[in-house]
Every structure is written in structure tokens, then in C-alpha cells.
Amino acid sequence: MTDLVPQIKNKLHGKVAIVTGGASGLGEVTARHFINHGARAVVIADVQDKKGQNVAASISPDRCTYIHCDVTDEDQVKSIVDSTVSLYGQLDIMFSNAGISTLSKQFVIDLDMSKFDKCFAVNVRGMAACVKHAARVMKEGGVKGSIICTASVMASRASPAGGTDYVMSKHAVLGLMRAASLQLAGDGIRVNSVSPGMVATPMICERFGAEKEVAMKKVEKFSRLEGVNTEKHVADAVAFLASDEAEFVTGHDLAVDGSFVYPQ
């Protein structure tokens, strides 16, 4: 059994990854997870420059780089993908994770369309640009890579509390993933998504107006499984989809939600 340990710890051995939204939350934990599983290099893409630089420095200056990237600007997305290939020779994994939610309730009858547009610019247009350019360089380089998109438990349901634009955007992520997975299968490029349930990320803490410890108590009520859904649970799922362990998995949305339930 001891022979299995190095294999498990190194299931991403030699791979090069980009993590968008990697300066905090799910992205940060997953970037660290990739390195822990043997990735040769991880590029963190975000607009939170100080946080991103600190995360990259704390992981390893030799194996982790921070590059500013606003995913709503396709030129910046193209640039970070091309820069990654220039720095490290190839791109094996794109974790397209950057996303936002609208703090206002956004009930359909009261939709603020400017906030709606911003939500879609990041969550849908930005996601599409990341998939597009990651697939482009993988195909050009003959890399049978893995693209993972962050969807949400809300990608397969709705919320009675509103969030119409967010819910719609995450449904769109599933559409993107399914379309891309079919179109890229012939090139050996796998495209999947991960749908977290409620996790006490900085975004959720802001939404609840609570510190992490308080938010964790709140999110615990959103799953039937005992315990708290954490960033590591999601990072484990992403690392699996990124690895050769999932070499015949594509077009799949992997829920990490502890069997989601709305609290009574």
C-alpha cells in the first residue's frame, strides 16, 4: 500500500496549470492543491494584485507566478494563456474559476440590468474566453489537456432568495462546458465543470455579512451530509478532473454539495 502514496501525491506531476480567480477562496486553495499534487507550475490569474502576489510568493516563486488578468477582457485572457506557454512550454490544465455574485437580491421583477451585465461579463463571457484560449493553445501544442469550469449548485436549480442573474450565469456555464466538451473531444481535450454547494469563501462571507467562522456555521445547514463543505472538498474534485485519473471523463458536472438542501 505504501507504493500508492507517491502516485496519489503526484497525480498532476509535471503539469502546468492556470487558475483564474486564484488569489483567494476556491481558486487559492486549488492552486495550492495543484502544487501539492506535483504540478510543475501554476499561474494565478486575478484582479486582486496584492493578494495574488502574496499567494504566489507563499506557494513557491519557482513554481507559481501571479499575472494580473481581468477575464472580461479577452485580450488579457489571451495574453495570460500565451504568457503561460511562453514561460513553461505548455498548458495542461485550465481551471476557469473567476466569478462574482450580485450582493443585491436581483429578483426578476426588479433586475438591475447593469449588475446583470457585469455578472454575465465575468461569469459567462469571461469563462468562455478562458475556455476558448486554453483550448486554442492545447490544440496548437498537441496537448491532451483538461479544462475545468466553476459552475455552482445553482446551475441545476434556482434560489427563492433571488440572485436571478447569478443563477442564469451558472446555467450558462453548464451549456458552455457541454458544448466545448463535444467540440474538443476529437482533440483529446477534456472539458468538465465542478458545482460547489455552499462554501464559506470570501464571496459567501460577504454575502452573509459574516466572518468565516460564522459563515461556516450558516453553510453547514445547506447540506444533508454532516459537516461543513470546504474549499478543500472542491479542490479535491478539481484535482481529480484535472488528472489522468479522469482521462475518460468529459462533459460532466461534478457536484460537491453534500446533497444540497435549503434550510428550513
For each residue, the residues with C-beta under 8 A, 3 or more apart:
1: 4 5
2: 5
3: 6 7
4: 1 7 8
5: 1 2 8 9
6: 3 9 10
7: 3 4 10 11
8: 4 5 11
9: 5 6 36 37 38
10: 6 7 13 37 38
11: 7 8 37 38 239 243 244 245
12: 15 17 34 37 38 39 93 239 242 243
13: 10 37 38 39 40
14: 38 39 40
15: 12 34 38 39 40 92 93 242
16: 39 40 41 42 43 84 88 89 90 91 92 93
17: 12 31 34 39 41 42 43 91 92 93 94 95 242
18: 42 43 45 80 81 84 91 93 94 95 130 134
19: 22 27 30 31 34 42 43 44 45 95 97
20: 27 45 46 69 71 94 95 96 97 98 126 130
21: 24 25 26 27 45 46 97 98 99 150
22: 19 27 28 30 31 42 44 45 46 52 55 95 97
23: 27 28 44 46 48 51 52 55 66
24: 21 27 28 46 48 51 55 201 202
25: 21 28 29 201 202 203 231
26: 21 29 30 97 150 196 199 201 231 234 235
27: 19 20 21 22 23 24 30 31 44 46 95 97 98
28: 22 23 24 25 31 32 44 55 231
29: 25 26 32 33 231 232 234 235
30: 19 22 26 27 33 34 95 97 231 234 235 238 239
31: 17 19 22 27 28 34 35 42 44 55 59 64
32: 28 29 35 36 59 235
33: 29 30 36 37 232 235 236 238 239
34: 12 15 17 19 30 31 37 39 42 93 95 239 242
35: 31 32 38 39 42 59 60 63 64
36: 9 32 33
37: 9 10 11 12 13 33 34 239 243
38: 9 10 11 12 13 14 15 35
39: 12 13 14 15 16 17 34 35 42 63 93
40: 13 14 15 16 63 88
41: 16 17 63 64 65 87 88
42: 16 17 18 19 22 31 34 35 39 59 63 64 65
43: 16 17 18 19 64 65 66 67 80 83 84 87 88
44: 19 22 23 27 28 31 52 55 56 64 65 66 67
45: 18 19 20 21 22 52 66 67 68 69 71 80 98
46: 20 21 22 23 24 27 49 51 52 66 68 69 98
47: 68 69 70
48: 23 24 51 52
49: 46 52 53 66 68
50: 53 54
51: 23 24 46 48 54 55
52: 22 23 44 45 46 48 49 55 56 66 68
53: 49 50 56 57 66
54: 50 51 57 58
55: 22 23 24 28 31 44 51 52 58 59 64 66
56: 44 52 53 59 61 64 65 66
57: 53 54 61 64
58: 54 55
59: 31 32 35 42 55 56 63 64
60: 35 63 64
61: 56 57 64
62:
63: 35 39 40 41 42 59 60
64: 31 35 41 42 43 44 55 56 57 59 60 61
65: 41 42 43 44 56 87
66: 23 43 44 45 46 49 52 53 55 56
67: 43 44 45 80 83
68: 45 46 47 49 52 76
69: 20 45 46 47 76 77 79 80
70: 47 73 76
71: 20 45 76 77 96 98 122 125 126 127 129 130
72: 121 122 125 126
73: 70 76 77
74: 77 78 129 132 133
75: 78 79
76: 68 69 70 71 73 79 80
77: 69 71 73 74 80 81 126 129 130 132 133
78: 74 75 81 82 129 133
79: 69 75 76 82 83
80: 18 43 45 67 69 76 77 83 84
81: 18 77 78 84 85 91 94 133 134 136 137
82: 78 79 85 86 133 137
83: 43 67 79 80 86 87
84: 16 18 43 80 81 87 88 91
85: 81 82 88 89 90 91 137 141
86: 82 83
87: 41 43 65 83 84
88: 16 40 41 43 84 85 91
89: 16 85
90: 16 85 137 141 143
91: 16 17 18 81 84 85 88 94 134 137 138 141 143 145
92: 15 16 17 138 143 145 146 242
93: 12 15 16 17 18 34 39 145 146 147 148 242
94: 17 18 20 81 91 130 131 134 145 146 147 148
95: 17 18 19 20 22 27 30 34 148 150 238 242
96: 20 71 126 127 130 131 134 147 148 149 150
97: 19 20 21 22 26 27 30 149 150
98: 20 21 27 45 46 71 122 126 127 130
99: 21 122 123 127 150 169 203
100: 118 119 122 123 203
101: 119 163 166 203 207
102: 106 112 115 116 118 119 163 165 166
103: 206 207
104: 112 115
105: 110 161 162 163
106: 102 110 111 112 115 116 162 163 164 165 166
107: 110 111 162 164
108: 111 164
109:
110: 105 106 107
111: 106 107 108 115 116 164 165
112: 102 104 106 115 116
113: 116 117
114: 117 118
115: 102 104 106 111 112 118 119 165
116: 102 106 111 112 113 119 120 164 165
117: 113 114 120 121
118: 100 102 114 115 121 122
119: 100 101 102 115 116 122 123 165 166 169
120: 116 117 123 124 125 165 168 169 172
121: 72 117 118 124 125 126
122: 71 72 98 99 100 118 119 125 126
123: 99 100 119 120 126 127 166 169 170 172 173
124: 120 121 127 128 169 172 173 176
125: 71 72 120 121 122 128 129
126: 20 71 72 77 96 98 121 122 123 129 130
127: 71 96 98 99 123 124 130 131 149 173 176
128: 124 125 131 132 176
129: 71 74 77 78 125 126 132 133
130: 18 20 71 77 94 96 98 126 127 133 134 147 149
131: 94 96 127 128 134 135 147 149 176 177 180 191
132: 74 77 128 129 135 136
133: 74 77 78 81 82 129 130 136 137
134: 18 81 91 94 96 130 131 137 138 145 147
135: 131 132 138 139 147 180 184 187 189 191
136: 81 132 133 139 140
137: 81 82 85 90 91 133 134 140 141 143
138: 91 92 134 135 141 143 144 145 147 187 189
139: 135 136 142 143 184 187 189
140: 136 137
141: 85 90 91 137 138
142: 139
143: 90 91 92 137 138 139 189
144: 138 187 188 189 190
145: 91 92 93 94 134 138 189 190
146: 92 93 94 189 190 191 192 241 242 243 246
147: 93 94 96 130 131 134 135 138 180 184 189 190 191 192
148: 93 94 95 96 191 192 193 194 238 241 242
149: 96 97 127 130 131 173 176 177 191 192 193 194
150: 21 26 95 96 97 99 173 193 194 196
151: 155 170 173 174 177 193 194 195 253
152: 155 166 170 173 195 196
153: 156 157 195 196 197 198 255 257 260
154: 157 158 159 163 166 167 170
155: 151 152 167 170 171 173 174 193 195 253
156: 153 171 174 195 253 255
157: 153 154 167 260
158: 154 167
159: 154 162 163 167
160: 262
161: 105
162: 105 106 107 159
163: 101 102 105 106 154 159 166 167
164: 106 107 108 111 116 167 168
165: 102 106 111 115 116 119 120 168 169
166: 101 102 106 119 123 152 154 163 169 170
167: 154 155 157 158 159 163 164 170 171
168: 120 164 165 171 172
169: 99 119 120 123 124 165 166 172 173
170: 123 151 152 154 155 166 167 173 174 195
171: 155 156 167 168 174 175
172: 120 123 124 168 169 175 176
173: 123 124 127 149 150 151 152 155 169 170 176 177 193
174: 151 155 156 170 171 177 178 193 253
175: 171 172 178 179
176: 124 127 128 131 149 172 173 179 180
177: 131 149 151 173 174 180 181 191 192 193 251 253
178: 174 175 181 182 251
179: 175 176 182 183
180: 131 135 147 176 177 183 184 191
181: 177 178 184 185 190 191 192 250 251
182: 178 179 185 251
183: 179 180
184: 135 139 147 180 181 187 189 190 191
185: 181 182 188 189 190 250 251
186:
187: 135 138 139 144 184
188: 144 185
189: 135 138 139 143 144 145 146 147 184 185
190: 144 145 146 147 181 184 185 241 246 247 249 250
191: 131 135 146 147 148 149 177 180 181 184 250 251
192: 146 147 148 149 177 181 241 246 249 250 251 252 253 254
193: 148 149 150 151 155 173 174 177 252 253 254
194: 148 149 150 151 234 237 238 241 253 254 256
195: 151 152 153 155 156 170 253 254 255 256 257
196: 26 150 152 153 199 229 233 234 256 257
197: 153 219 222 223 229 255 256 257 258 260
198: 153 204 218 219 222 223 229 257 260
199: 26 196 204 219 229 230 231 233 234
200: 204 205 212 215 216 218 219 228 230
201: 24 25 26 204 205 231
202: 24 25 205 206
203: 25 99 100 101 206 207
204: 198 199 200 201 207 208 215 219
205: 200 201 202 208 210 211 212 215
206: 103 202 203 209
207: 101 103 203 204
208: 204 205 214 215 218
209: 206
210: 205 214 215 218
211: 205 214 215
212: 200 205 215 216
213: 216 217
214: 208 210 211 217 218
215: 200 204 205 208 210 211 212 218 219
216: 200 212 213 219 220 228
217: 213 214 220
218: 198 200 208 210 214 215 221
219: 197 198 199 200 204 215 216 222 223 228 229
220: 216 217 223 227 228
221: 218 263
222: 197 198 219 229 257 258 260 261 262 263
223: 197 198 219 220 227 229 257 258 259 260 261
224: 258 259 260 261
225: 258 259
226:
227: 220 223 258
228: 200 216 219 220
229: 196 197 198 199 219 222 223 233 234 256 257 258
230: 199 200 233 234
231: 25 26 28 29 30 199 201 234 235
232: 29 33 235 236
233: 196 199 229 230 236 237 256
234: 26 29 30 194 196 199 229 230 231 237 238 256
235: 26 29 30 32 33 231 232 238 239
236: 33 232 233 239 240
237: 194 233 234 240 241 254 256
238: 30 33 95 148 194 234 235 241 242
239: 11 12 30 33 34 37 235 236 242 243
240: 236 237 243 245 246 254
241: 146 148 190 192 194 237 238 246 249 252 254
242: 12 15 17 34 92 93 95 146 148 238 239 246
243: 11 12 37 146 239 240 246
244: 11 247
245: 11 240
246: 146 190 192 240 241 242 243 249
247: 190 244
248:
249: 190 192 241 246 252
250: 181 185 190 191 192
251: 177 178 181 182 185 191 192
252: 192 193 241 249
253: 151 155 156 174 177 192 193 194 195
254: 192 193 194 195 237 240 241
255: 153 156 195 197 260
256: 194 195 196 197 229 233 234 237
257: 153 195 196 197 198 222 223 229 260
258: 197 222 223 224 225 227 229
259: 223 224 225
260: 153 157 197 198 222 223 224 255 257
261: 222 223 224
262: 160 222
263: 221 222
264:
